[in-house]
Amino acid sequence: MTPDEARQELLRLRSSIDNLDAALVHLLAERFKCTEQVGRLKANAGMPPADPAREAVQIARLRALSETSGLDPHFAEKFLNVIIAEVIQNHRQFLDE
């Protein structure tokens, strides 16, 4: 492969990465719209912001999905834990409203 061909391939790959990053952001935005509704529902019903049993099921499900998708399950779990922590923080704010 020539340097020019390598640069073209690099541009193509980076374009794909940019598109995937945009899709991830949009998916996360949609996910947080749903979790906001869950948080408001829980706050109005007097339910706790965190649901450890649900979180454990979600982590196990995501680990299994990541294994079948060729993604490091440990990384997938860390990623989901960041999301869960943010969701719980948001749910706690709804309790204060």
C-alpha positions as CSV (number, residue, x, y, z in Angstrom):
1,M,0.0,0.0,0.0
2,T,1.4,3.4,-1.0
3,P,1.4,6.3,1.4
4,D,-1.4,8.0,-0.6
5,E,-3.5,4.8,-0.5
6,A,-2.9,4.6,3.3
7,R,-4.0,8.2,3.8
8,Q,-7.2,7.6,1.8
9,E,-8.0,4.5,3.8
10,L,-7.3,6.4,7.0
11,L,-9.7,9.1,5.9
12,R,-12.3,6.5,5.1
13,L,-11.9,4.8,8.5
14,R,-12.0,8.0,10.4
15,S,-15.2,9.0,8.6
16,S,-16.7,5.8,9.8
17,I,-15.6,6.4,13.3
18,D,-17.0,9.9,13.2
19,N,-20.4,8.5,12.1
20,L,-20.4,5.9,14.8
21,D,-19.5,8.5,17.4
22,A,-22.5,10.6,16.3
23,A,-24.7,7.6,16.4
24,L,-23.5,6.8,20.0
25,V,-24.3,10.3,21.1
26,H,-27.8,10.2,19.6
27,L,-28.5,6.8,21.2
28,L,-27.3,8.0,24.6
29,A,-29.5,11.1,24.3
30,E,-32.5,8.8,23.6
31,R,-31.5,6.5,26.4
32,F,-31.3,9.4,28.9
33,K,-34.7,10.7,27.7
34,C,-36.2,7.3,28.7
35,T,-34.3,7.2,32.0
36,E,-35.5,10.7,32.8
37,Q,-39.1,9.4,32.5
38,V,-38.2,6.5,34.7
39,G,-36.6,8.8,37.3
40,R,-39.7,11.1,37.4
41,L,-42.0,8.1,37.7
42,K,-39.9,6.7,40.6
43,A,-39.8,10.0,42.4
44,N,-43.5,10.5,42.1
45,A,-44.2,7.0,43.3
46,G,-41.7,7.3,46.2
47,M,-39.4,4.6,44.8
48,P,-35.6,4.7,45.4
49,P,-33.5,6.1,42.6
50,A,-31.3,3.0,42.4
51,D,-32.4,-0.5,41.7
52,P,-29.5,-2.8,42.4
53,A,-31.3,-5.9,41.1
54,R,-32.1,-4.3,37.8
55,E,-28.6,-2.9,37.5
56,A,-27.1,-6.4,38.0
57,V,-29.4,-7.8,35.3
58,Q,-28.4,-5.1,32.9
59,I,-24.7,-5.5,33.6
60,A,-25.0,-9.3,33.0
61,R,-27.0,-8.7,29.8
62,L,-24.5,-6.2,28.5
63,R,-21.6,-8.4,29.3
64,A,-23.2,-11.3,27.3
65,L,-24.0,-8.9,24.4
66,S,-20.5,-7.7,24.4
67,E,-19.0,-11.2,24.3
68,T,-21.1,-12.1,21.3
69,S,-20.2,-8.8,19.6
70,G,-16.5,-9.1,20.1
71,L,-16.3,-6.3,22.6
72,D,-14.3,-6.6,25.8
73,P,-16.9,-7.4,28.5
74,H,-14.9,-5.7,31.2
75,F,-14.9,-2.5,29.1
76,A,-18.7,-2.8,28.4
77,E,-19.3,-3.2,32.2
78,K,-17.2,-0.1,33.0
79,F,-19.1,1.8,30.3
80,L,-22.5,0.8,31.6
81,N,-21.4,1.6,35.2
82,V,-20.7,5.2,34.1
83,I,-24.1,5.4,32.6
84,I,-25.8,3.9,35.6
85,A,-24.1,6.3,38.0
86,E,-25.2,9.2,35.9
87,V,-28.8,7.9,35.8
88,I,-28.9,7.4,39.5
89,Q,-27.6,10.9,40.1
90,N,-30.3,12.3,37.8
91,H,-33.0,10.3,39.6
92,R,-31.8,11.7,42.9
93,Q,-32.3,15.2,41.6
94,F,-35.9,14.3,40.8
95,L,-36.5,13.4,44.4
96,D,-35.5,17.0,45.4
97,E,-37.9,18.6,43.0
